[in-house]
Amino acid sequence: MTRIVAGTAGGRRLKVPPGDTTRPTSERVREALFSALDAAGAVEGARALDLYAGSGALGLEAASRGAREVVLVEAARTAAGTARANTTALGLPGVRVEHERVERFLAGPRAAAGGGWDLVLVDPPYAVDEDALAGVLTALEPLLADGATVVVERSARSPQPRWPASWPPARLRRYGETGVWVVRP
């Protein structure tokens, strides 16, 4: 069972896509991550982008904790449908689901509309290789607001993502087999 950890929808259950095509971020990892993001003032009032959203757990956690706008981007039809169902069930304002490949979304006009993104949550499937992830991070660079926070979740055994050259080093937080890098470009 997956549920929202805190905020206005805290404790509410989320559906997960059937099969093993997604791996929802555990509640333990989301609780630790969002406690740190909340303490840094990165969530309240933010425009948040959840890339490779799966069930939408990360983006919906942000919405529950006060993000003013959240876009969940997911290419897999079943997962996007699950994210849409979770979004509808929770009824959190300002959340929408984009059923599209992440790379295509970032290259299109909807990614640039409305100003820069304050918080970007990137949780790609393990099958997404380091080159593809580096391409996504590079595509994000011009779309970020001043003072933005970018979070990348991968296997703790994965190498550090290749950040755009202008970004500072990211800090790795390990939660069992999950590695989370947080950077403020």
ABEGO torsion letter per residue (X at the ends): XBBBABEAABGBBBBBBBEAABBBBBAAAAAAAAAAAAAAGAABGBBBBBBGAEAGAAAAAAAAAGBABBBBBBABAAAAAAAAAAAAAAGBBGBBBBBBBAAAAAABAAAABGEBBABBBBBBBAABBAAAAAAAAAAAAAABBBGBBBBBBBBAABBBBBBBAABBBBBBBBBEABBBBBBBX
